[in-house]
Amino acid sequence: MNDNIILDVRDLRVHFPFEKKVIKAVDGVSFQVKKGKTLGIVGESGCGKSVTAHSIIQLTAQSAHMRQGEVDFLDRSGRIVTLSKLKKGSREMRAVRGKEISMVFQNPLASLNPVHKVGEQVIENLLQHEKMPKKEAKARVIEMFEALGIPDPAERFHDYPHQFSGGMKQRVMIAIAMICNPRLLIADEPTTALDVTIQAQIMELMKKLQKSFNTSMILITHNMGLVADMADDIAVMYMGKIVETGAKLQVLNNPKHPYTKALMRSVPVLGMGKKKRLEPIRGATPDHLNMHEGCAFLPRCDDCGQMCGEQPASVQVEDGHWVSCWRMEGSHE
């Protein structure tokens, strides 16, 4: 594992049994996260982004089965921990989750306990992982609240979640995730249900904290604009597979996979003019229970050919830029 890499995911496969069939939610996913950098995982709802993230820290549902793959993580002591080999409830997994790797979930309303004060919910991580006195832990939480722009932090420490707005609840979730200064932060749709102004504030706060603590980040989103602003590298995901990955400018300025191109055409661009219309991706995402053979994007692709009935391999089109598409190999031209 390269010293510049903090997380290395190789051939991850997570399946959910359903009646007599199997849902292949994650089907052979591989990617790396660099130290201090942000990887944006982008794709439509249901493509497997969140299951991938939950699998890394073993927060998947009981019905999920990790059929294959390895997840290697470089902890702060410089030790490589193979997370995929740890048991969900093991002491070592609990030591990693929340301290070394933290997660910001997309729904703070469901993630915060309504009967506990917000300060107590943040301080829990410090008491669990840092073993510091409660007075010192409380002071650190108040300091974090202040850094996150929560007004009157000492007073708000004692408030309940229902006394916070949606944007403020998400700031509390960021405080819970960042209070132990994790090496890796996973942000799963962190601005869902927030208005545009608050979205921008939340992402600006996350960038500020990431820079202060030199934290690596996985940003999971369907928002290409958010990825363009936040990410250093991009992985485009479709139906459980990564179809294109590379540095941000490689993917955004020179998209190769038809799905990536379709996503780009569906995003509004400043100054695009009144005559140019957004192009929605035709069709709908396939049914996981009735997947056809070959490329999953075939039914929606305008550039498909005879070879697309078979699953394409990943091809390097330029240094660090990989695409899974038969067109890249010239197989049906």
DAWOCOR-V837141 format. One record per backbone hydrogen bond with DSSP energy under -1.0 kcal/mol. CO is the residue of the C=O (numbers start at 1). NH is the residue of the N-H. If there is no record, write none. Layout:
co=CO nh=NH
co=CO nh=NH
This chain:
co=2 nh=5
co=4 nh=35
co=6 nh=74
co=7 nh=33
co=8 nh=72
co=9 nh=31
co=10 nh=70
co=12 nh=28
co=12 nh=29
co=13 nh=67
co=13 nh=68
co=14 nh=26
co=15 nh=65
co=16 nh=23
co=18 nh=21
co=21 nh=18
co=23 nh=16
co=23 nh=25
co=26 nh=14
co=29 nh=12
co=31 nh=9
co=33 nh=6
co=33 nh=7
co=34 nh=37
co=37 nh=217
co=38 nh=232
co=38 nh=233
co=39 nh=219
co=40 nh=235
co=41 nh=221
co=42 nh=237
co=44 nh=47
co=47 nh=240
co=48 nh=52
co=49 nh=53
co=50 nh=54
co=51 nh=55
co=52 nh=56
co=53 nh=57
co=54 nh=59
co=61 nh=64
co=65 nh=15
co=65 nh=67
co=68 nh=13
co=70 nh=10
co=71 nh=83
co=72 nh=8
co=73 nh=81
co=75 nh=78
co=79 nh=75
co=81 nh=73
co=81 nh=83
co=82 nh=85
co=83 nh=86
co=87 nh=90
co=90 nh=94
co=91 nh=95
co=92 nh=96
co=93 nh=97
co=96 nh=100
co=96 nh=101
co=100 nh=183
co=100 nh=184
co=101 nh=98
co=102 nh=186
co=104 nh=188
co=107 nh=111
co=108 nh=112
co=113 nh=116
co=117 nh=121
co=118 nh=122
co=119 nh=123
co=120 nh=124
co=123 nh=127
co=124 nh=128
co=125 nh=129
co=126 nh=130
co=126 nh=131
co=133 nh=137
co=134 nh=138
co=135 nh=139
co=136 nh=140
co=137 nh=141
co=138 nh=142
co=139 nh=143
co=140 nh=144
co=141 nh=145
co=142 nh=146
co=143 nh=147
co=144 nh=148
co=145 nh=150
co=146 nh=149
co=152 nh=156
co=153 nh=157
co=155 nh=158
co=156 nh=159
co=157 nh=119
co=159 nh=118
co=160 nh=163
co=161 nh=164
co=165 nh=169
co=166 nh=170
co=167 nh=171
co=168 nh=172
co=169 nh=173
co=170 nh=174
co=171 nh=175
co=172 nh=176
co=173 nh=177
co=174 nh=178
co=175 nh=179
co=178 nh=181
co=183 nh=216
co=184 nh=102
co=185 nh=218
co=186 nh=104
co=187 nh=220
co=189 nh=192
co=191 nh=194
co=195 nh=199
co=196 nh=200
co=197 nh=201
co=198 nh=202
co=199 nh=203
co=200 nh=204
co=201 nh=205
co=202 nh=206
co=203 nh=207
co=204 nh=208
co=205 nh=209
co=206 nh=210
co=207 nh=211
co=208 nh=212
co=209 nh=213
co=210 nh=214
co=210 nh=215
co=216 nh=185
co=217 nh=39
co=218 nh=187
co=219 nh=41
co=220 nh=189
co=221 nh=43
co=223 nh=227
co=224 nh=228
co=225 nh=229
co=226 nh=230
co=227 nh=231
co=232 nh=248
co=233 nh=40
co=234 nh=246
co=235 nh=42
co=236 nh=243
co=236 nh=244
co=238 nh=241
co=240 nh=27
co=241 nh=238
co=243 nh=324
co=244 nh=236
co=245 nh=322
co=246 nh=234
co=247 nh=251
co=248 nh=252
co=249 nh=253
co=250 nh=254
co=257 nh=261
co=258 nh=262
co=259 nh=263
co=260 nh=264
co=261 nh=265
co=264 nh=267
co=265 nh=279
co=269 nh=272
co=287 nh=290
co=295 nh=298
co=297 nh=300
co=298 nh=301
co=305 nh=308
co=306 nh=309
co=307 nh=310
co=308 nh=295
co=315 nh=323
co=318 nh=321
co=321 nh=317
co=321 nh=318
co=322 nh=245
co=323 nh=315
co=325 nh=328
co=326 nh=329
co=326 nh=331
